[in-house]
Amino acid sequence: MSKEIARFTINGRECELLIEPCTSLLEVLRDHLELTGTKSSCGVGECGSCTVLIDNKPQLSCLTLAITVQGKNIVTIEGLASGNNLHPIQQAFVDCGAVQCGFCTPGMILTAKALLDDNPNPSRDEVKEALSGNLCRCTGYVKIVDAVLAAAQIMKKGGA
């Protein structure tokens, strides 16, 4: 199979890779760029663990062909923190105890970021709806929703 050049921005950095057209964005992130914060779980778009932001919208990287993100801006969980300073959503997940095994956490946080960017003052039900495509086996979701609402308050006060 012939390879093609994929060009996109990842976490603020220009990226150019020679890949096979059937390569998923998840494979590129984890195997080519060693950005392992994006998790590989179900591989069929059911769990949300592989969620990344593509042009500020949550997308499942396991279902996205890397060649289709030409010229787009991609943010992974590694792209949220600023040096050693966690993004307010990341910090709220820690502070609220919304992290247990941590496998779903990157996708949850990126989905929450997209929500809060679009709706800085969501209701509890709006948070639940936004996160409905992200599955968690450990927490029961209460602390996750609490963390998103706490992050919204911090961000409204200028925390990010």
For each residue, the residues with C-beta under 8 A, 3 or more apart:
1: 20 21 22
2: 20 21
3: 18 19 20 21
4: 18 19 20 21 67
5: 16 17 18 19
6: 15 16 17 18 19 28 66 67 69 70
7: 14 15 16 70 71
8: 15 69 70 71 72 73 74
9: 12 13 14 15 72 73 74
10: 13 15 29 33 35 74 75 76 79
11: 35 74 75 76 78 79
12: 9 79
13: 9 10
14: 7 9
15: 6 7 8 9 10 33
16: 5 6 7
17: 5 6 28 32 33 66
18: 3 4 5 6
19: 3 4 5 6 23 28 32 66 67
20: 1 2 3 4 23
21: 1 2 3 4 65 67
22: 1 65
23: 19 20 27 28 65 66 67
24: 27 28 61 62 63 64 65 66
25: 28 29 52 59 61 62 64 65 66 69 74
26: 29 30 38 40 50 61 62 64
27: 23 24 30 31 32 66
28: 6 17 19 23 24 25 31 32 33 66
29: 10 25 26 32 33 35 38 52 61 76
30: 26 27 33 34 35 36 38 40
31: 27 28 34
32: 17 19 27 28 29
33: 10 15 17 28 29 30
34: 30 31
35: 10 11 29 30 38 76 78
36: 30
37: 76 77 78 106
38: 26 29 30 35 50 51 52 61 76 77 106 107
39: 49 50 103 104 106 107
40: 26 30 43 49 50 62
41: 47 49 50 103
42: 45 46 47 49 62
43: 40 62
44: 62 63
45: 42 60 62 63
46: 42 135
47: 41 42 50 104 107 134 135
48: 51 60 104 107 108 111 133 134 135
49: 39 40 41 42 103 104 106 107 134 135
50: 26 38 39 40 41 47 60 61 62 107
51: 38 48 58 59 60 61 106 107 108 110 111 133 134
52: 25 29 38 58 59 61 74 75 76 110
53: 56 57 58 59 74 75 110 113 114
54: 57 59 64 69 72 73 74
55: 72 73
56: 53 73 75 114 117
57: 53 54 114
58: 51 52 53 107 110 111 114 133
59: 25 51 52 53 54 63 64
60: 45 48 50 51 63 64
61: 24 25 26 29 38 50 51 52 64
62: 24 25 26 40 42 43 44 45 50
63: 24 44 45 59 60
64: 24 25 26 54 59 60 61 68 69
65: 21 22 23 24 25 68
66: 6 17 19 23 24 25 27 28 69
67: 4 6 19 21 23 70
68: 64 65
69: 6 8 25 54 64 66 72 74
70: 6 7 8 67
71: 7 8
72: 8 9 54 55 69
73: 8 9 54 55 56
74: 8 9 10 11 25 52 53 54 69
75: 10 11 52 53 56 79 80 110 113
76: 10 11 29 35 37 38 52 79 106 110
77: 37 38 80 90 105 106 109 110
78: 11 35 37 81
79: 10 11 12 75 76
80: 75 77 86 87 89 90 109 110 113
81: 78 84 85 86 87 90
82: 85 87
83:
84: 81
85: 81 82
86: 80 81 90 91 94
87: 80 81 82 90 91 109 113 160
88: 91 92 151 154 155 159 160
89: 80 92 93 109 112 113 116 147 148 151 155 160
90: 77 80 81 86 87 93 94 109
91: 86 87 88 94 95 151 154
92: 88 89 95 96 98 147 148 150 151 154
93: 89 90 96 98 99 105 108 109 144 147 151
94: 86 90 91 97 98 99
95: 91 92 147 150
96: 92 93 143 146 147 150
97: 94 143
98: 92 93 94 105 108 139 143 144 146 147
99: 93 94 102 105
100: 138 139
101: 104 137 138
102: 99 105
103: 39 41 49 137
104: 39 47 48 49 101 107 108 134 135 136 137 138
105: 77 93 98 99 102 108 109
106: 37 38 39 49 51 76 77 109 110
107: 38 39 47 48 49 50 51 58 104 110 111 134
108: 48 51 93 98 104 105 111 112 131 134 136 144
109: 77 80 87 89 90 93 105 106 112 113
110: 51 52 53 58 75 76 77 80 106 107 113 114
111: 48 51 58 107 108 114 115 130 131 133 134
112: 89 108 109 115 116 127 130 131 147 148 151
113: 53 75 80 87 89 109 110 116 117
114: 53 56 57 58 110 111 117 118 130
115: 111 112 118 119 122 126 127 130 131 148
116: 89 112 113 119 120 122 148 151 152 155
117: 56 113 114 120
118: 114 115
119: 115 116 122 126
120: 116 117 152 155 156
121: 152 156
122: 115 116 119 126 127 130 148 149 152
123: 126 127
124: 127 128 145 149
125: 128 129
126: 115 119 122 123 129 130
127: 112 115 122 123 124 130 131 145 148 149
128: 124 125 131 132 141 145
129: 125 126 132
130: 111 112 114 115 122 126 127
131: 108 111 112 115 127 128 134 141 144 145 148
132: 128 129
133: 48 51 58 111
134: 47 48 49 51 104 107 108 111 131
135: 46 47 48 49 104
136: 104 108 139 140 141 144
137: 101 103 104
138: 100 101 104
139: 98 100 136 142 143 144
140: 136 143
141: 128 131 136 144 145
142: 139 145 146
143: 96 97 98 139 140 146 147
144: 93 98 108 131 136 139 141 147 148
145: 124 127 128 131 141 142 148 149
146: 96 98 142 143 149 150
147: 89 92 93 95 96 98 112 143 144 150 151
148: 89 92 112 115 116 122 127 131 144 145 151 152
149: 122 124 127 145 146 152 153
150: 92 95 96 146 147 153 154
151: 88 89 91 92 93 112 116 147 148 154 155 159
152: 116 120 121 122 148 149 155 156
153: 149 150 156 157
154: 88 91 92 150 151 157 159 160
155: 88 89 116 120 151 152 158 159 160
156: 120 121 152 153
157: 153 154
158: 155
159: 88 151 154 155
160: 87 88 89 154 155
